Amino acid sequence: MSLRWGIVTAGNISHDFVNALNSYPDKGDQVIVAVAARDKGRAEAFAKLHNIEKAYGSYQELAANKDINVVYIGAINPDHYPITKFFLEHGKHILCEKPFALNLRQSESLIKLAKQKNLFLMEAIWSRFSPAYIDLEKDIAAGKLGDVKFVEGNFGLDYGDSERMKHRELGGSAILDIGIYLLHLAQFVFKDEPSKVTVSGSLYSSGVDESETVILDYPGGRRAVLNSHTRLTLHNKATIYGTKGRVTLEDPFHFPEKVTTVDGNTKEYVQHTTTLPTNYGNDAGLAYQTLEVARCIKQGLIESPRMPHKDTLLLAKLMTDIRHQVGARFDADDEQYP
């Protein structure tokens, strides 16, 4: 069964996703069939740029295309829940950009629906499919770091006057936009749910979280200290410390090209060359997660063993808690979902 993609929205991240997949030499029988946007002109321009056969000015048209079996959703944060719900109800498998939804309740609702429909659903945490993260996981499992006790990481970007970042109605949030990668790393390393979450942060005048320092305490004296910021560009690296040594994921840690290994050497990870320029750093790596989507769907799975639903739910739980601790709330946080 070939994997036939529909792309929802024609923005920057969708551009990079399509560019990465189309350029990847070992994508197998994956094909991008159509793109949909609310502005048909944007969809048509996107389709022309990426050599996609069909462009739609509505999501309903894409949902009605029976030639499409999986949909990539690259919409802004508040649209993730309603768009994912819509396409699940129309029988499509889904890869949804991070954050999966605005909060835990929305995430639980979508996963429940996917199970009811027997459809594959995955959050697009592309870091988890990075060759560097796969090697890190192997090194930890092999005991090369000893007992891992501490993780520290920074992710800060100066978003300037970005409207999307500052406004609640656009889903702006430091923890949802970039802090999620820090939380993901801590969970990727420690696996367990934290026993304590301590947060200090600051807000934009709109009430959106601008920055956070998050301390996650885990059983057995393990800890992660994580800093996210949308007003400052930080040294965006992360270090994992064990009783036998440390590994540093060099900037950008969330999809690194270089890793300082436990023996002090530098290991480099070379990505494939994309046909078109990307909007964000190292986005050629977005192709790796599509290989997992294809593998899972062809095996009849509704979730990825490598990025399972329980991990998405824990991330959603942590991010909701962190936002609320610093006083950042969405209207959606007060809603109930089926």
N, C-alpha and C positions, 0 to 999 in steps of 0.2 A: 504494500500500500504506500503510495507516494504521499508525502506531506505537502499539502497545498494551502499556503498561507494567505490570509487576508490581513491587511494592515489598517489599524484604526487610528486615525489622525495623521496629519502630514507635517508634523513639527520636527524639531531638531533631533530628538532621541529616536523617532521613527526613521528619520533619514540615516542616522548612524547604524541602526539595527539592520535596515535593508541593505545598506552599503556593505556592512560586515558580512552578512550572509551571502549576498550575491558574489562577493569577492573571494569567499572561502573556497579553497580548491577541493576540499574533501567533504562537501555538504551532502553528497549522495543525491537522493531523488527529491530533495526539497525544492519547491517552486513557489515563488510569490505571484499570486494570481491577480490580486486586486488591492486597491487602497481606497479608503473612504474618509471623507472629512465633511464637516458641515458646510464648508465653502467648497463647492465643486471645482471652482477655478484652481484652488490650491491643490486639490486632489489630482486634477489633470496635469498641473505642472510637475507635481511629485512623480506621477506615473511616467511622464515623458522623460524626466531626468533619470529614473531608475529602470526604464524599459519595462514597465508593468502594463499588462494588456488592458486592464479595466480600471476606471476611475469613477467613484460614486460620490454624489453629493449628499448622501444620507446613509446612516448605519443600517437602516431597514433594507436597502438595496443589497448591501454586502451580506447581510444575514440571509437573504433570500437566495443567494448564489450557492447552489448545492455542490458546486465544484470545490468549494472551500471547506476544509475540515478543521482548521485550526486558525485562531485569531490572535494576533499580537496587539496589545493595547498600550499605546504610548501617550495617552491623554494626561491632562493635568490631574493632580491628586484627588480633588473632589469628584471627578468623573469616573474614577476607577470602579467604585461600587456599582453605580447604575449601569455603566456600559458592560462590565463583566456580567452582571446579572442578566442583562438583555441578551447577550450572546449565548450564555448558558441556556437560557430559556428557548433559544433557537437552535440548540443542539450542536454548538461549536465547542471544541476544545479550546483552552485559553492559556496563553502566557501573558501575564499582566505585569507591567512595570512596577518596580518598587516606588513608594510603599504600596503594599497590596491594597490597602484601604485606609480610610482616615483613622480608624480605631478598631479595637478588639471586636466589638459587636458586629460591625460590618464584615470583618474578616470571618467570623464564625458563621454568619449568614451565608456568605458566598461558598464556603467550603461545604456547608450542609447541603446547599442546592446542587453543587457539583456531584456530591455523592448520590443524591436522589436521582440525578440525570445520568449517572454513570459516565461522567465526562472528565477528561484530564484537566487539571487546573494547577498552575504553578506560579509562584511569585518570581519575577525575573531578578533574583539576586545573583548577578553574573559573576561576582567574586568567587562564589562557591565552585565555579567551574574553571577558574583560573588554574593553569598548570602549577603556578607557584603555591596556591592553596592546597592543591592535591598533594604536592610534595611535602608541604608543611604537615599535613595530616598524617602522611606516612612516617615522617620523622618522629612525630610525637608518639604514634602507635608503636614504633620500633624502640622507643625509650632513649632516643639520642639526646633529648633534652633533660632526661630524668623525670622527676615529678614537676609538672608545670604548675607554678604557683602565682605568677603575676603576668598581667598583660597591660601595656600602656599604649595609647594611640591618640593621635591628633588628626582632625580633619577640619580645616578652616579655609574658606574661600570668601573673597570680598565680592559680594553680589551687588555692591553699589546701590543704584536706585531701582533694582529689579522689583517690578510690581508684583510678580508672582510670589516672591519670597515674603513680602511684607503684609499681604492681605489675607485675612482669615477666609474670606469667601473663595479665594484661589488656592486654599490649602497650604499656605505658607507655613514653614516650620523648619527650624534648623535640624531637629531630631529626625523628622520624616525625610528630609531631603538629603542630608549628608551624614547625620549622626547614626542613621540606620546601618551604615557600613561598619562603624565602630562596634555597635551592639552585635552585629552579625559576627564579627571577628571573635568577640569574647565568647559568644555562644558556640561558634565553630570550634574553638579551642577547648572550652570547659564542658560543653554538652549539657550540664545540669541547669536548672532554673536557679537564679540567684536567690539567696536567703534574705538579702537586704539590698535595697536600692536607695542610694542617697544622691540628691541632686541639688546643685546650685546653678542658677541661670539668670539670664536677663531677657527682657521682652522689648519688642518694638512698641511704639505708641499705640499701634493697632491691637496689641495683645498677643501677637504672634511671637513665639520663642525665637530670639536672636542668637542665643548661645547657651550651651550647657557644659558643665563639668559633672560627669556621672561616675559614681563609685559603685561598682557591683561587688558585693561580698558573696562568696560561694562556700559551701561546706568544705571543711578541711583546711581553712585558713587561706583559701585562694581568693584572688582579688583582681579586678580590672579597674583602671582609672582612664577615663575617656573624655576628651575635650572636643567639642564641636563649636564652630563659630561661623557666622555669615557676614561678619564685618571685617574680619582679618584673614589674611592668607597665612596659614600656619605651615610648619614643616610636617607635611602629611605622611608621616611614617608611623609604623607600629612595631613594637618589640614584644616578643614572647619569651619569658624567663622561666627556666627550669633549674633544678638542682645540679644539672650537669653543664649548663650553658644557656645561650640565648640565640634566637633567630630574629633578624630585623627585616621586615618587609619595607623596602625603601620606597620613597615617594614616587608615584602615588601608591600607597599601601593597599588600596582596595582592588587594584589590578596591576601588580608591580612588574616592571621589566627587570628589576634587579633585587636579589635577596642576599643578605649577608648571613651565611649559614653558621651552624653551631661551631664549626671548626675555623671560623674567621675568614673563609673564602667568599668571594662574590660569585653568585650564580646568575646568569643572564637568561632571560626568556624572550625569544624573538617572535613577534607576531607576523602574520601574513600581511601583505601590502593591500590596502583597499584601493578600489578603482577610483573613488572620489575622495576628497578630503573629508575628515570627520569633524564634528562640532566639538567633541569632548575627547580628552586624552585617552589613548589606548583602547578606543572603542572598537577596533577590529576584533577584540576579544569577546564582543557580544555574540559572536557566532557560536562559541562553545556551548552555550546553554541550549541552542537550537538542536544540537546533536542529542542532548538528553531528552528534549521534548519528543523528537522523532523516535528515539529508542523506546521510550515509555509508551507512546501511543501505539506503536506497532506491536508491543507486547500486551496491549489491553489494560495498561495500568491507568489509574485515575490520579495518582500522585507520584512524584519522583522520590525514590529511596534516598537520593542525594540531597534533595531540597523538599522534605516532606511537609505536609500540612501542619504538623505539630510545631515545627520550627517557625513557620510563618505566624502561627497563633502566638507563640511565645514572644516573637519580635513585636507583634501588634500589642500584646499586653504590656510589655516593657515601655514601648513608645507612648502608649496612652497614659501610663502611670507617670512617666517622666514629664510629659506636657502638663499634666494636672498638678504635679508638684511645684512647677514654676509658675503656674497660673495661666497657662495657655489652653484654651478650650475652643472647640468647634460647636456649632449648633447641632451637628450630627451626633455629638457625644450625649445629647439628651434625648435622642430618638431611639425607638425600639425597632428591631428588624426581624423578619420572619425566620 
